[in-house]
Amino acid sequence: MRIARRALPLFALPAFAQSDWPNRSVSVVVPWPAGGSTDALVRTLTQHLAASTGQSFVVDNRTGATGTVGHAFVARARGDGYTLLAGTNSTYAIAPHLMGALPYDDSAFAPIMLMATNPQLLVTHPAQPFQNLAQFLAFARANPGRLSFASSGNGGTSHLATELLMQMAGIEMLHVPYRGGGPAAQAQLTGEVQVTFVDAITAIPHMRAGTMRALGVSTAERSALAPDVPTIAEGGLPGFESSTDFALFAPAETPAPLIARVHAVFATTLRDAGVRERLLAQGMTPVVGAMADFRAYQARESAKWGALIRARNIRAG
């Protein structure tokens, strides 16, 4: 059964219940396993939130079905501000186009804010003959179907980023999906595949050790952790942009004043110098934007990845 937007309660939450949020424990659902990038981001934020508010913030990892298990759980929760969802663009912008039937629809959630973005690096094994993106693209065009790429799984951010790259560059490579970003990075290290998009925080230690060579950064701007690596747009594909995005949602019935309160509390945390330093060290770029800006960004991302999925005939499994 699909979960859609529920009617607002007959009696809105009293003003004091909104202005003094939080006054008890808050559950932040992460639809991915512990130890991943979303989990790391949320744990950084919740530690600071607990200290600044005096209330506990519990990270609840509810995994499965490309993140949709955790989304469905939050869609069924009360809209009282005490069950929130920390999602990624692979679920909120990609899964609806990729999976077809979902146990909820977009109207089941109230978008709160984009919290951070995470660049990926397109990397290759040092034994490969190409030294930069231009040489890689020339090699791929001259050798159609010869190269393979790893991903964290069908429909994941690394998979879609490579599909976008192939579409824009006019090249084709063999997709080798793995069960998560860790195994995909390991496949790259051992030379099982020729190229892979890897989160910056994972790739940079291997780059410094000489076991990975970076060809480009996926985001519109260079990564502060690897300032000498040009963006893919700079390297020969103008307009290319992809990132792992981390966003905050609440159940749809959550009153607007309470949404504004949650946004304000999280925004204050994201502006904290210590929190920003920790996130930047993990390769993430903190984002503190207006709720309306996030809704517009959501719409653009959904349209972008939906068009790519249809054009490339991508399936979840």
RODO-2510 file (C-alpha; in nm, 4 decimals, decimal comma):
residues 317
     n   res          X          Y          Z
     1     m     0,0000     0,0000     0,0000
     2     r     0,1374     0,3390    -0,0990
     3     i     0,1518     0,6020     0,1719
     4     a     0,0408     0,9436     0,0548
     5     r    -0,0045     1,2773     0,2271
     6     r    -0,2370     1,2446     0,5212
     7     a    -0,4879     1,5105     0,6181
     8     l    -0,3651     1,7578     0,8763
     9     p    -0,4861     1,6798     1,2279
    10     l    -0,8045     1,8521     1,3423
    11     f    -0,6149     2,0244     1,6215
    12     a    -0,2747     2,1649     1,5365
    13     l     0,0053     2,1204     1,7853
    14     p    -0,0018     2,3989     2,0436
    15     a     0,2433     2,6827     1,9870
    16     f     0,4528     2,5937     2,2901
    17     a     0,4989     2,2371     2,1576
    18     q     0,6518     2,3858     1,8448
    19     s     0,8604     2,6648     1,9919
    20     d     1,0218     2,4476     2,2597
    21     w     1,1141     2,1622     2,0262
    22     p     1,2884     1,9403     2,1223
    23     n     1,1687     1,8644     2,4750
    24     r     1,2304     1,4882     2,4539
    25     s     1,4305     1,2344     2,2544
    26     v     1,4364     1,2746     1,8756
    27     s     1,4812     0,9786     1,6380
    28     v     1,6681     1,0506     1,3135
    29     v     1,6164     0,7623     1,0710
    30     v     1,9095     0,6818     0,8415
    31     p     1,8015     0,4431     0,5630
    32     w     2,1558     0,3106     0,5155
    33     p     2,3881     0,0917     0,7275
    34     a     2,6016     0,2307     1,0068
    35     g     2,9450     0,3429     0,8920
    36     g     2,8380     0,4965     0,5612
    37     s     2,8562     0,8626     0,4644
    38     t     2,4956     0,9437     0,5616
    39     d     2,5433     0,7751     0,8975
    40     a     2,8682     0,9654     0,9579
    41     l     2,7039     1,2983     0,8755
    42     v     2,4048     1,2369     1,1002
    43     r     2,6156     1,1205     1,3935
    44     t     2,8274     1,4353     1,3687
    45     l     2,5149     1,6514     1,3742
    46     t     2,3295     1,4604     1,6460
    47     q     2,6253     1,4740     1,8837
    48     h     2,6236     1,8523     1,8621
    49     l     2,2432     1,8728     1,8734
    50     a     2,2313     1,6657     2,1925
    51     a     2,4897     1,8898     2,3584
    52     s     2,3256     2,2152     2,2480
    53     t     1,9629     2,1230     2,3236
    54     g     2,0047     1,8956     2,6253
    55     q     1,7912     1,6263     2,4587
    56     s     1,9031     1,2958     2,3107
    57     f     1,9100     1,2497     1,9331
    58     v     1,9035     0,8797     1,8414
    59     v     2,0341     0,7576     1,5052
    60     d     1,8017     0,4804     1,3849
    61     n     1,9514     0,2790     1,0951
    62     r     1,6604     0,1227     0,9043
    63     t     1,8086    -0,0288     0,5907
    64     g     1,6906    -0,2119     0,2822
    65     a     1,5471    -0,1703    -0,0692
    66     t     1,7745     0,1151    -0,1794
    67     g     1,6831     0,3206     0,1252
    68     t     1,3071     0,2941     0,0798
    69     v     1,2538     0,0862     0,3968
    70     g     1,3629     0,3786     0,6126
    71     h     1,1584     0,6220     0,4043
    72     a     0,8443     0,4110     0,4436
    73     f     0,8945     0,3978     0,8218
    74     v     0,9092     0,7770     0,8490
    75     a     0,6128     0,8177     0,6128
    76     r     0,4036     0,6272     0,8691
    77     a     0,5329     0,8217     1,1713
    78     r     0,3519     1,0994     1,3566
    79     g     0,4233     1,4498     1,2358
    80     d     0,5323     1,5744     1,5760
    81     g     0,8976     1,6495     1,5016
    82     y     1,0304     1,3490     1,6941
    83     t     1,0815     1,1173     1,3950
    84     l     1,2898     1,2671     1,1140
    85     l     1,4497     1,1232     0,8017
    86     a     1,8047     1,1844     0,6802
    87     g     1,7916     1,0797     0,3152
    88     t     2,0159     1,0941     0,0106
    89     n     1,9445     1,1861    -0,3491
    90     s     1,9741     0,8171    -0,4437
    91     t     1,6449     0,7698    -0,2607
    92     y     1,4518     1,0946    -0,2811
    93     a     1,5467     1,1887    -0,6412
    94     i     1,6428     0,8579    -0,8041
    95     a     1,4423     0,5715    -0,6513
    96     p     1,0986     0,6944    -0,7696
    97     h     1,2166     0,6750    -1,1321
    98     l     1,4263     0,3637    -1,0864
    99     m     1,1984     0,1330    -0,8916
   100     g     0,8541     0,2167    -1,0242
   101     a     0,6278     0,1040    -0,7399
   102     l     0,7277     0,2460    -0,4006
   103     p     0,5474     0,2017    -0,0672
   104     y     0,5021     0,5808    -0,0470
   105     d     0,4945     0,8827    -0,2732
   106     d     0,6511     1,2260    -0,2581
   107     s     0,3507     1,3729    -0,0784
   108     a     0,4244     1,1523     0,2258
   109     f     0,7101     1,3843     0,3302
   110     a     0,7673     1,7450     0,4224
   111     p     1,1088     1,8510     0,2906
   112     i     1,3065     2,0498     0,5457
   113     m     1,6525     2,1225     0,4107
   114     l     1,9566     2,0147     0,2150
   115     m     2,2226     1,9553     0,4826
   116     a     2,5389     1,8739     0,2858
   117     t     2,6797     1,7563    -0,0445
   118     n     2,9629     1,5120    -0,1000
   119     p     3,1821     1,5155    -0,4129
   120     q     3,3016     1,1988    -0,5773
   121     l     3,6284     1,1448    -0,7582
   122     l     3,6503     0,9519    -1,0824
   123     v     3,9523     0,7314    -1,0178
   124     t     4,1498     0,4714    -1,2056
   125     h     4,4250     0,2218    -1,1288
   126     p     4,7747     0,3710    -1,1730
   127     a     4,8588     0,0941    -1,4187
   128     q     4,6066     0,2297    -1,6709
   129     p     4,7551     0,4235    -1,9649
   130     f     4,5483     0,7421    -1,9192
   131     q     4,6834     1,0153    -1,6936
   132     n     4,3896     1,2585    -1,7013
   133     l     4,0258     1,2839    -1,8047
   134     a     4,0963     1,3890    -2,1638
   135     q     4,3225     1,0864    -2,2182
   136     f     4,0656     0,8579    -2,0539
   137     l     3,7853     0,9831    -2,2789
   138     a     4,0027     0,9474    -2,5882
   139     f     4,0941     0,5902    -2,4887
   140     a     3,7304     0,4996    -2,4169
   141     r     3,6138     0,6382    -2,7523
   142     a     3,8861     0,4480    -2,9352
   143     n     3,8096     0,1254    -2,7464
   144     p     3,4280     0,1004    -2,7130
   145     g     3,3189    -0,1647    -2,4618
   146     r     3,6738    -0,2478    -2,3529
   147     l     3,6642    -0,0620    -2,0215
   148     s     3,4571    -0,1544    -1,7150
   149     f     3,3429     0,0524    -1,4178
   150     a     3,2394    -0,0394    -1,0659
   151     s     2,9499     0,1028    -0,8681
   152     s     2,7986     0,0634    -0,5228
   153     g     2,4992    -0,1046    -0,6863
   154     n     2,2386    -0,0581    -0,9575
   155     g     2,0910     0,2883    -0,9311
   156     g     2,3368     0,4161    -0,6713
   157     t     2,4939     0,7586    -0,6985
   158     s     2,8211     0,6222    -0,8384
   159     h     2,6307     0,4235    -1,1028
   160     l     2,4190     0,7196    -1,2126
   161     a     2,7214     0,9516    -1,2192
   162     t     2,8978     0,7144    -1,4594
   163     e     2,5873     0,6771    -1,6749
   164     l     2,5713     1,0573    -1,6985
   165     l     2,9395     1,0697    -1,7904
   166     m     2,8936     0,8064    -2,0629
   167     q     2,5899     0,9864    -2,2021
   168     m     2,7647     1,3245    -2,2149
   169     a     3,0943     1,1866    -2,3493
   170     g     2,9433     0,9453    -2,6025
   171     i     3,1255     0,6417    -2,4633
   172     e     3,0174     0,2981    -2,3411
   173     m     3,1677     0,0845    -2,0636
   174     l     3,0676    -0,2362    -1,8886
   175     h     2,8912    -0,1846    -1,5564
   176     v     3,0040    -0,4086    -1,2683
   177     p     2,7788    -0,3450    -0,9645
   178     y     2,8974    -0,4319    -0,6134
   179     r     2,7183    -0,4438    -0,2782
   180     g     2,8207    -0,1060    -0,1487
   181     g     3,0861     0,1594    -0,1990
   182     g     3,3513    -0,0278     0,0010
   183     p     3,3574    -0,3383    -0,2233
   184     a     3,3473    -0,1165    -0,5325
   185     a     3,6523     0,0785    -0,4131
   186     q     3,8305    -0,2480    -0,3362
   187     a     3,7598    -0,3723    -0,6881
   188     q     3,9187    -0,0549    -0,8197
   189     l     4,2265    -0,1026    -0,6013
   190     t     4,2811    -0,4574    -0,7228
   191     g     4,2336    -0,3650    -1,0887
   192     e     3,9134    -0,5654    -1,1402
   193     v     3,7689    -0,2581    -1,3125
   194     q     3,9276     0,0369    -1,4874
   195     v     3,7378     0,3356    -1,3421
   196     t     3,5065     0,4092    -1,0495
   197     f     3,3408     0,7066    -0,8855
   198     v     3,4480     0,7020    -0,5193
   199     d     3,3598     0,9413    -0,2361
   200     a     3,6407     1,1926    -0,1883
   201     i     3,7059     1,0946     0,1727
   202     t     3,7594     0,7317     0,0618
   203     a     3,9653     0,8073    -0,2470
   204     i     4,2121     1,0637    -0,1134
   205     p     4,4148     0,8336     0,1183
   206     h     4,4598     0,5919    -0,1735
   207     m     4,5602     0,8771    -0,4035
   208     r     4,8262     0,9832    -0,1544
   209     a     4,9472     0,6246    -0,1267
   210     g     4,9730     0,6014    -0,5061
   211     t     4,7170     0,3206    -0,5378
   212     m     4,4504     0,5351    -0,7107
   213     r     4,4817     0,8048    -0,9732
   214     a     4,2153     1,0785    -0,9808
   215     l     4,0845     1,1849    -1,3213
   216     g     3,8278     1,4408    -1,2074
   217     v     3,5877     1,5662    -0,9412
   218     s     3,2154     1,5160    -0,9959
   219     t     3,0927     1,8468    -0,8508
   220     a     3,0792     2,1910    -1,0113
   221     e     3,3642     2,3098    -0,7892
   222     r     3,6890     2,1396    -0,6923
   223     s     3,7117     1,9528    -0,3642
   224     a     3,8928     2,1295    -0,0804
   225     l     4,0491     1,7919     0,0043
   226     a     4,1959     1,7594    -0,3462
   227     p     4,2287     2,1126    -0,4864
   228     d     4,4730     2,0072    -0,7584
   229     v     4,2231     1,7664    -0,9178
   230     p     4,0166     1,9466    -1,1852
   231     t     3,6430     1,9034    -1,2079
   232     i     3,5084     1,6791    -1,4812
   233     a     3,3520     1,9901    -1,6362
   234     e     3,6967     2,1524    -1,6480
   235     g     3,8531     1,8347    -1,7842
   236     g     3,6428     1,8146    -2,0975
   237     l     3,2717     1,7715    -2,0185
   238     p     3,1242     2,1195    -1,9574
   239     g     2,8059     2,1060    -1,7536
   240     f     2,8786     1,7738    -1,5851
   241     e     2,7724     1,7766    -1,2214
   242     s     2,6896     1,5029    -0,9746
   243     s     2,7145     1,4679    -0,5989
   244     t     2,5857     1,2666    -0,3085
   245     d     2,3347     1,4928    -0,1358
   246     f     2,2138     1,4608     0,2227
   247     a     1,8719     1,6016     0,3081
   248     l     1,6330     1,6211     0,6028
   249     f     1,2621     1,5334     0,5873
   250     a     0,9656     1,4970     0,8240
   251     p     0,6294     1,3191     0,7865
   252     a     0,3921     1,5190     0,5685
   253     e     0,1458     1,6064     0,8457
   254     t     0,4104     1,7969     1,0449
   255     p     0,2816     2,1546     1,0996
   256     a     0,4653     2,4283     0,9108
   257     p     0,5731     2,6180     1,2255
   258     l     0,7313     2,3019     1,3628
   259     i     0,9098     2,2386     1,0307
   260     a     1,0486     2,5918     1,0559
   261     r     1,1660     2,5244     1,4120
   262     v     1,3429     2,2004     1,3119
   263     h     1,5046     2,3803     1,0177
   264     a     1,6309     2,6571     1,2466
   265     v     1,7809     2,4159     1,5016
   266     f     1,9602     2,2078     1,2374
   267     a     2,0766     2,5206     1,0537
   268     t     2,2353     2,6518     1,3733
   269     t     2,4204     2,3224     1,4130
   270     l     2,5402     2,3240     1,0518
   271     r     2,6764     2,6782     1,0999
   272     d     2,8785     2,5770     1,4054
   273     a     3,2512     2,6088     1,3300
   274     g     3,3418     2,2775     1,4941
   275     v     3,0703     2,0878     1,3084
   276     r     3,1689     2,2438     0,9765
   277     e     3,5330     2,1536     1,0350
   278     r     3,4439     1,7900     1,1045
   279     l     3,2211     1,7644     0,7969
   280     l     3,4764     1,9283     0,5686
   281     a     3,7383     1,6837     0,6965
   282     q     3,5044     1,4037     0,5842
   283     g     3,4868     1,5540     0,2344
   284     m     3,1362     1,6962     0,2829
   285     t     3,0299     2,0514     0,2115
   286     p     2,7753     2,1782     0,4683
   287     v     2,4737     2,3526     0,3180
   288     v     2,2372     2,5859     0,5003
   289     g     1,9653     2,6947     0,2619
   290     a     1,6032     2,8019     0,2782
   291     m     1,3292     2,5402     0,2671
   292     a     1,1946     2,6827    -0,0598
   293     d     1,5408     2,6541    -0,2189
   294     f     1,5578     2,2877    -0,1244
   295     r     1,2173     2,2130    -0,2780
   296     a     1,3300     2,3726    -0,6050
   297     y     1,6561     2,1771    -0,5937
   298     q     1,4610     1,8557    -0,5319
   299     a     1,2508     1,9191    -0,8404
   300     r     1,5565     1,9844    -1,0583
   301     e     1,7396     1,6728    -0,9332
   302     s     1,4346     1,4526    -0,9844
   303     a     1,3894     1,5780    -1,3404
   304     k     1,7603     1,5389    -1,4202
   305     w     1,8006     1,1828    -1,2952
   306     g     1,4583     1,0732    -1,4157
   307     a     1,5470     1,1804    -1,7713
   308     l     1,8811     0,9992    -1,7517
   309     i     1,7235     0,6791    -1,6178
   310     r     1,4695     0,6754    -1,8990
   311     a     1,7231     0,7617    -2,1700
   312     r     1,9704     0,4963    -2,0522
   313     n     1,6996     0,2385    -1,9726
   314     i     1,8404     0,1835    -1,6224
   315     r     1,6785    -0,0706    -1,3903
   316     a     1,7172    -0,1276    -1,0185
   317     g     1,8123    -0,4927    -1,0449
***
